[in-house]
């Protein structure tokens, strides 16, 4: 049989589809789809997964019209600012248009992941009616708007679920029937996660039934369930590799240092422990038997001292992921550097500010960061809150962490005097040394980075695609110098800057790859009129004037407090035109542009 020839080159249709099927990187897919109409069509026909980085960038109907055989879809809603209470509750990010569309048009859909979106019980009911019979993966991450009634619909109607994730979602709890329904109807679960939710009506007998009926369950993350009441679950979950959550309520006589390891036995294959809420020194022996096998450990919500962190870190030579609060201190990070040579991801979150709530040694500075940079050469991700920093430490990171892909640093307000500011030379050395960086966050304080340093960030951020900057630069010249570089930057977030609207507009026009920018706290006009200088086809501009009496969290998650009202800017590429569900506090500035013949690259 004669083979059909593709219109571009001498590749047959069958061979082209086979090759396309092996391309997983969406950027590679996007590039290939631009070669010619034939390749565009083959990409559309063979694409199985799409991530929509911002739900307003395209209409759901346009997406499903192009990709007719999607098996997996990820949609992200509200900007990251929503996680810090920097957006009003009615800002937007509604899942309804997406769920209404995909439930009855995406006939191959098996997996749906929604992040920071408003999902209602009706939305879940629609999804179950349309795709419940074949849905295998449902992730509702940091979502809100639904209740346990919606979850009960999912548990009853989606009997092939392998993954149900509700991580950090705000769920109205009416009963625990959803978990019982899940236990009765599902035997294929591999991942169950309702960690960091407010769900309390949890019957551990339902969890025991789930682990009994689901022999492939490898990951279980629960809410505030008493760890001692979870003993039966942990005993039966023989395939479990990851466990998260649970609370150590050991005010009773049953918890002592000598018997804790006998009272709680973790599954034999366990390599990841997360949460361990309120665990104190007396309960540490419970994890000693598993310490040497652990690849991931999260101690953010424990009540452990610096010395306790040192002891645990010294027992975990195989750790690849470590998440802690800054109570670990420089001393603890030194132990990590000496012990955890396989470490790839390190996250050090901010702890309590009051001295009575944290160990007096529990502050991370440039010394601790230098230690892990030198001692853990495989690091790919570092996110750290530091109380002090210097240029030489950033230079050390650049010299030692050649595999680093994601670096995030926040300088806290604890110390009035910082060892070495500005950090211009250190940032330059870090970015020159870490060529693999694709995500970069640098949140300091006024005077922490000059216009020169901001220019360095632009010049040396060769591969960075996402960036967060806080309190950087001195004048408009800084952002203009920055915008001459960053050739691949797609998403930019800025807080607490001294830039004018005109400078921001000029910078946006210079950043050729930019698809999305969010700015809070700049030199704004009353109407945001000067932002119109960045107007262009398919570019939506939304201006939020300074609001009075608004409670927000600071970016470094300090404490809830009143802040001076500041304006916000959000601008992004969209093939959907101006959105219609914005609240009164959001003012669209640019006229809508839309061309249905425009090729959208995902």
C-alpha positions, 0 to 999 in steps of 0.5 A: 500500500502506498504511503501517504506523504506529509505535505512537508518533507517525505515523512509518511503520516504514520511515521509522523504520528509515531514521532509526535507521540514520543514528544512530551515537552509542550515547548517541543510540541509547540515548535513542531506544530508551527512547521506547517499545517499538516504538522499542526493537525497531527500535533492536535490529533496526537496531543494527550496532555495540555497545561493551561497556565492561566485559565483566561488565556483561552476559551475552553471551547477553542482548546477542545476544538483543537485538541480532540483526543486529550487524555489529561488537562491541567488548568490554573486559575487565580494568580499566585497572589491569591495564596497570600490573600492579596486578591479579593475572594470574588476575583475570579478563576471559576472552573464552571466554563471549563468543566461544562466544556470538557465534561461532554466534549473531551471523550478521552479525558482520564485526568483533570487537575485544577489549581487555585480555582473556584469549583462548586458542587454543581461543577463536580456533579457535571464532571461526574455525569460526563466523565465519571465513568472513565476518570482516573485522576482528579486533583483539586489543588488549593481550590475552594467553593465545594463541599463534602456533598460534591466529594460524595458525588465523585466517590460514588460516580468515579469508580475507576479513580486512581488519584484523588488529591484535595491538597490545601483546598477549602472544603465545606464539611457537612459529613464524612460520608464521602470517605465511606462512599469512596471506601465502598466503591473504589478498589483502584486508588493509588493516591489519596490526599486530603492533606492541609484541608479542614476535613475533620469528620474522618472515620479511620475505619473508612481509611482502613477499608480503603487500604484493604480494598486498594492494594496499589495505594502507595501515597496517603496524605490525611488531615488532622487525624490522631496518629495513634488512631491511624495505627491500624491503617498504617499496619494494613497499608503494606504497599504505602511508600508515602505518608503525610499528615496525622497529628501527635496528640500525646498529652496522654500517658501513652507517649514516652520516648521508650515506647513510641517506636513500638506503638507506631510502626510505619509500612515497610516500603515507606520512603516519604514522611510529610506533616507529622503535625505537632510532633515533639522530641518524645515522639521522634523515636517513632520515625527512627527505624525508617530514617535511613530509608527516607528519601523525603522528609517534611518537618514544617509542622513539628515542634522540634528544636534545632538540636532535634533537627540535627539529630534527625538529619544525621540519621537520613543519609538518603534524603532527596527532599527536605522541607523544614522551618528556619528553626533548623538553623545554620547548625542544622543545615551544616548537619544536612550538608555533611549527611545528606549528599543525595539531597535535590530539593531543600525548602526552609520556610519561615517560622514564628517570630516570637523568641518563645516559640522558636529555638534561639538557634533557629535562624538561617543565615548566609552561613547555613546556605553556604554549608548546603551549597558546598555539601549538597552538589546535587541540589536542583531546588532551593527555597529559603528564608534567611535572616542574613545574607551576603554576596559571597554566599550567593557566589558559593551557590553559583560555584557549587550548585551547577544542577540548580533549576529553581532558586528562591530567596527571601530576606526576612526583616528580623535583623536590622543590619545585614552583613553585605548589601547590596547583593548585585555581585552575588546575584550576578555570580549565582546566575552566571554559575547556575545556567540551568535555572528556569525559575528564580525568586529574589525577595529582599528589602529596599537597598538589597539590589540596585539598578545595576543588580537588576540589570545583571539579573536581566543579562544573566537569566538566560534560561529563566522562564518564571521570576519573582522580584521583591523590593529590588531596584532604585529607579525606572532605569533598573527595570528598563535595564532588566528588560533588555535581557531575560530572552525566555522569561514568560511569567514575571511577578513583582512586589514593592517596587519603585517603578512607574507605570510608564517604565513597566509598560516599556519593560513589558514591550521589551521582554519578547517572550513575556506572556504574563506579568503581575505587579503589586505596589508600584508608582501608580496613577489614579486610573492606570492610564499610563499602562495603556502604553503596553497595549497590543493585540491579544494582550489584556491589561487589568488594573486594580486601584489602591484599595482602602482597609484591606487585610493581606499577608505579606509575601514573606508570610509574616503576620496578618496586618494592615498594609498601606493600600497599593495598586495592582497590575495584571497583564497577560496574553489571551485568545479569549479576549477580555474576561467578563467575570471580574469584580468591580475592583478590577478594571480592564484597560486594554480593548479586547483583541481576538482572531480565531485564525491565530495559532495558539501554542501550548 
